[in-house]
Amino acid sequence: MGRPIIAAYALAANRAATYLATFRAIAKKYPDRAPQSILADLIESEPGSLGKWFAAAKDAGLLDIALSLAKNHPTDPKTLTRAAREFAVKQPSFAMACGLCALRWMDAGYRYEIAPIDVLDAYDATVKAAAAAGVPAPDVQARVRQLVGAPSSIIAKVLATKRA
């Protein structure tokens, strides 16, 4: 029972409301398959939705894959911010990277209208994770400035009021 079953049958038969729920349903039906293998099949089956598999990868403990998805494909900033908060203590480097990705995708205008509170949540989670990882605050601020781009962006404006 290899990739053809996952690609041809399992995805259609187990489609759920979220990508994470779909992954969980398929992983439950195929306990003999490694979660990484199942996730690889799912990612391959929907090349236009790669960032949407972030939560499934994170939930399966595949943090390297989750981070690769978030860095290289549009991923919901709110999901990334939640991951940054959730992993700030137990995996601070991963959490900091998630927070930076959240700010990046917000700046790119991905997914939804940005509210100042969303920017502040992502930034605060990033700073907290960075502190836990031993990254100095000025280094984090420099990385955020690199990500944000133009000083006229909403992200830059919101963060400027926080620092003022």
C-alpha positions as a printed NumPy array, in Angstrom:
array([[  0.   ,   0.   ,   0.   ],
       [  2.053,   2.865,  -1.269],
       [  1.616,   6.278,  -2.694],
       [ -1.117,   5.41 ,  -5.222],
       [ -3.58 ,   4.596,  -2.443],
       [ -2.9  ,   7.831,  -0.574],
       [ -2.993,   9.924,  -3.729],
       [ -5.91 ,   8.235,  -5.482],
       [ -8.141,   7.103,  -2.673],
       [ -7.278,   8.295,   0.792],
       [ -7.34 ,  12.016,   0.096],
       [-10.758,  11.912,  -1.571],
       [-12.208,   9.534,   1.013],
       [-10.861,  11.414,   4.017],
       [-11.167,  15.066,   3.053],
       [-12.006,  17.012,   6.195],
       [-12.703,  20.651,   7.024],
       [ -8.998,  21.429,   7.491],
       [ -5.762,  20.107,   6.06 ],
       [ -4.711,  19.077,   9.575],
       [ -7.919,  17.078,  10.078],
       [ -7.42 ,  15.427,   6.684],
       [ -3.878,  14.435,   7.638],
       [ -5.026,  13.048,  10.999],
       [ -7.808,  10.994,   9.39 ],
       [ -5.437,   9.451,   6.855],
       [ -2.707,   8.815,   9.445],
       [ -5.285,   7.028,  11.614],
       [ -6.372,   4.816,   8.701],
       [ -2.803,   3.968,   7.725],
       [ -0.949,   3.463,  11.03 ],
       [  1.687,   1.344,   9.266],
       [  2.832,   4.355,   7.219],
       [  5.207,   6.904,   8.681],
       [  3.62 ,  10.342,   9.188],
       [  6.39 ,  11.887,   7.075],
       [  5.521,   9.564,   4.177],
       [  1.811,  10.348,   4.419],
       [  2.493,  14.069,   4.588],
       [  4.834,  13.868,   1.583],
       [  2.072,  12.181,  -0.423],
       [ -0.476,  14.796,   0.612],
       [  1.861,  17.674,  -0.205],
       [  2.625,  16.123,  -3.593],
       [ -1.071,  15.634,  -4.324],
       [ -1.904,  19.339,  -3.899],
       [  1.024,  21.412,  -5.18 ],
       [ -0.935,  24.671,  -5.054],
       [ -1.685,  24.385,  -1.338],
       [  1.693,  23.636,   0.173],
       [  1.553,  26.201,   2.989],
       [ -1.763,  24.783,   4.133],
       [ -0.013,  21.576,   5.216],
       [  2.068,  23.533,   7.779],
       [ -0.215,  22.677,  10.719],
       [ -0.221,  18.987,   9.795],
       [  3.578,  18.9  ,   9.672],
       [  3.812,  20.788,  12.975],
       [  1.257,  18.516,  14.635],
       [  3.176,  15.427,  13.481],
       [  6.359,  16.823,  15.024],
       [  7.931,  17.317,  11.604],
       [  9.142,  20.803,  12.473],
       [ 11.781,  21.   ,   9.726],
       [  9.16 ,  20.239,   7.079],
       [  6.682,  22.629,   8.702],
       [  9.232,  25.424,   8.691],
       [ 10.233,  24.744,   5.097],
       [  6.582,  24.971,   4.059],
       [  6.094,  28.231,   5.989],
       [  9.237,  29.832,   4.612],
       [  8.655,  28.885,   0.986],
       [  4.888,  28.899,   0.518],
       [  2.127,  31.251,   1.666],
       [  0.959,  30.14 ,   5.105],
       [ -1.781,  31.614,   7.28 ],
       [ -0.119,  34.213,   9.539],
       [ -2.496,  33.484,  12.421],
       [ -1.541,  29.803,  12.325],
       [  2.129,  30.775,  12.32 ],
       [  1.613,  33.166,  15.236],
       [ -0.123,  30.416,  17.238],
       [  2.832,  28.112,  16.531],
       [  5.238,  30.832,  17.657],
       [  3.376,  31.163,  20.968],
       [  2.932,  27.415,  21.434],
       [  6.598,  26.54 ,  20.847],
       [  8.263,  29.598,  22.429],
       [  9.605,  27.62 ,  25.376],
       [  9.97 ,  24.045,  24.106],
       [ 11.343,  24.842,  20.603],
       [ 12.29 ,  28.54 ,  20.663],
       [ 14.248,  28.588,  17.383],
       [ 11.301,  27.042,  15.553],
       [  8.922,  29.452,  17.29 ],
       [ 11.009,  32.485,  16.375],
       [ 11.137,  31.373,  12.738],
       [  7.343,  30.898,  12.743],
       [  6.85 ,  34.399,  14.126],
       [  9.136,  35.877,  11.48 ],
       [  7.261,  33.975,   8.77 ],
       [  3.954,  35.284,  10.139],
       [  5.213,  38.857,   9.833],
       [  6.542,  38.151,   6.345],
       [  3.233,  36.754,   5.08 ],
       [  1.312,  39.609,   6.736],
       [  3.58 ,  42.078,   4.981],
       [  2.946,  40.257,   1.699],
       [ -0.811,  40.65 ,   2.252],
       [ -1.478,  36.929,   2.375],
       [ -4.767,  35.552,   3.607],
       [ -6.672,  38.334,   5.319],
       [ -6.896,  41.995,   6.182],
       [ -4.226,  42.742,   8.73 ],
       [ -5.275,  44.227,  12.051],
       [ -2.693,  45.944,  14.246],
       [ -3.323,  43.393,  17.019],
       [ -2.308,  40.583,  14.631],
       [  1.001,  42.32 ,  13.927],
       [  1.626,  42.91 ,  17.619],
       [  0.761,  39.298,  18.513],
       [  3.183,  37.948,  15.912],
       [  5.918,  40.37 ,  16.922],
       [  5.523,  39.701,  20.651],
       [  5.57 ,  35.923,  20.092],
       [  8.697,  36.298,  17.954],
       [ 10.488,  38.394,  20.568],
       [  9.532,  35.985,  23.372],
       [ 10.776,  32.982,  21.382],
       [ 13.974,  34.801,  20.449],
       [ 14.667,  35.574,  24.102],
       [ 14.16 ,  31.901,  24.976],
       [ 16.558,  30.969,  22.157],
       [ 19.15 ,  33.413,  23.457],
       [ 18.887,  35.749,  20.475],
       [ 19.514,  39.389,  21.477],
       [ 16.565,  41.758,  20.989],
       [ 18.482,  44.06 ,  18.57 ],
       [ 19.174,  41.061,  16.315],
       [ 15.481,  40.152,  16.227],
       [ 14.496,  43.746,  15.493],
       [ 17.022,  43.849,  12.632],
       [ 15.58 ,  40.648,  11.148],
       [ 12.059,  42.041,  11.397],
       [ 13.148,  45.241,   9.64 ],
       [ 14.674,  43.144,   6.839],
       [ 11.444,  41.19 ,   6.423],
       [  9.095,  44.13 ,   6.495],
       [ 10.586,  46.075,   3.637],
       [  9.13 ,  49.518,   3.083],
       [  8.718,  51.806,   6.113],
       [  5.283,  52.652,   4.732],
       [  3.971,  49.085,   5.149],
       [  1.319,  48.483,   7.776],
       [  3.68 ,  46.161,   9.645],
       [  6.351,  48.861,   9.896],
       [  3.786,  51.46 ,  10.966],
       [  2.328,  49.257,  13.712],
       [  5.744,  48.279,  15.03 ],
       [  6.896,  51.91 ,  14.961],
       [  4.07 ,  52.807,  17.357],
       [  5.072,  49.93 ,  19.641],
       [  8.663,  51.14 ,  19.839],
       [  7.672,  54.776,  20.304]])
